[in-house]
């Protein structure tokens, strides 16, 4: 499985608009949003705004960086 990440601006109606689309084998599987300073200690971390398919569900984890997000996605598709 090939994972890909593409930067994007997400309309969140909040300061958290730096985003990243996550693809698994050229299929969109997640939208991540980087948390802004208004999130205190979590600022700069990446939040799973929405997951599709195997990543869809009630859990919306926060990742310290995109490498941690990549590892999490790879585990779910592994």
C-alpha positions in Angstrom: 0.0 0.0 0.0 1.3 3.4 -0.9 0.5 6.4 1.4 0.4 9.9 0.1 0.0 13.3 1.8 -1.1 16.5 0.1 -1.2 19.9 1.8 -4.6 21.7 1.6 -6.4 24.6 3.1 -9.5 23.4 5.0 -12.5 25.7 5.6 -13.1 25.0 9.3 -14.6 28.4 10.3 -11.7 28.5 12.8 -8.0 29.4 12.8 -7.2 25.6 12.3 -7.2 25.6 8.5 -3.8 24.2 7.6 -4.7 20.7 6.4 -3.5 17.6 4.8 -5.3 15.1 2.6 -4.2 11.5 3.2 -4.4 9.0 0.4 -3.9 5.2 0.5 -3.3 3.8 -3.0 -4.6 7.0 -4.6 -7.9 6.9 -2.6 -8.8 9.7 -0.1 -8.9 8.1 3.3 -8.5 11.1 5.7 -8.5 14.8 6.2 -6.1 16.1 8.9 -6.0 19.6 10.3 -3.1 21.2 12.1 -4.2 22.7 15.5 -3.6 26.4 16.0 -2.3 28.2 19.0 -5.7 28.4 20.5 -5.3 24.7 21.4 -2.5 25.5 23.9 -0.1 22.5 24.4 -1.7 20.7 21.4 -0.8 23.6 19.0 1.0 22.3 16.0 -0.3 18.8 16.3 -2.5 17.2 13.7 -6.1 16.2 14.3 -8.1 13.6 12.3 -10.9 15.9 11.1 -12.5 13.2 9.1 -11.7 9.6 8.2 -13.2 7.5 5.4 -13.5 3.7 5.1 -11.3 2.0 7.6 -10.6 5.3 9.3 -14.2 6.3 9.7 -15.5 6.1 13.3 -16.0 7.9 16.5 -12.3 8.2 17.4 -10.5 11.4 16.2 -6.9 11.0 17.4 -4.4 13.8 17.6 -0.9 13.2 16.3 2.3 15.0 17.2 3.4 15.1 13.6 2.6 13.7 10.1 5.0 10.8 10.7 2.9 9.7 13.6 -0.3 10.1 11.5 1.3 8.0 8.7 2.2 5.2 11.2 -1.4 5.2 12.5 -2.9 5.1 9.0 -0.5 2.3 7.9 -1.5 0.2 11.0 -5.1 0.4 10.0 -4.5 -0.6 6.4 -1.8 -3.2 7.3 
